[in-house]
Amino acid sequence: MLASRADVLLVEDEADDAELITRALVALRPGTRVAVATDGVEALRQLFDENADALLRPRLIVLDLNLPRLDGIQVLRCLHADARTAKIPVVVLSGTCSPEDVGASRSYGAKACMRKPHSGGDMRRLAEVLSSELH
């Protein structure tokens, strides 16, 4: 079984958001490799499915909370509970970053809960936070 070389797993169901986040991160940190999963089930498959061609072992996971099929908190629970992924930093993206989102995210090991970016400045700030998590 091979391990994929992606630096970041971006779990985001909105294609435009995924593209913008990927571009901002790569612009700030050239050479960063980003894999995208469009829902929680796909993210877990990429991380854990022994039948996959290659398992993903990213250095950072960026996780939208509002996902189809399996939401971000459920994904976080799985990541936190498994020794293979428990130490991978996770940055959660939310439309609101409500106190409930922040509390639930932190309780399952997320490093940060950030609002989804709505402007160029927000996108730059998100890319800076993600880049700092990659060291």
Secondary structure as UniProt FT lines:
FT   STRAND          2..4
FT   STRAND          8..11
FT   HELIX           15..28
FT   TURN            30..31
FT   STRAND          34..37
FT   HELIX           40..48
FT   TURN            50..51
FT   STRAND          54..56
FT   STRAND          60..64
FT   HELIX           72..81
FT   TURN            83..87
FT   STRAND          90..94
FT   HELIX           99..107
FT   TURN            108..109
FT   STRAND          112..115
FT   HELIX           120..134
//
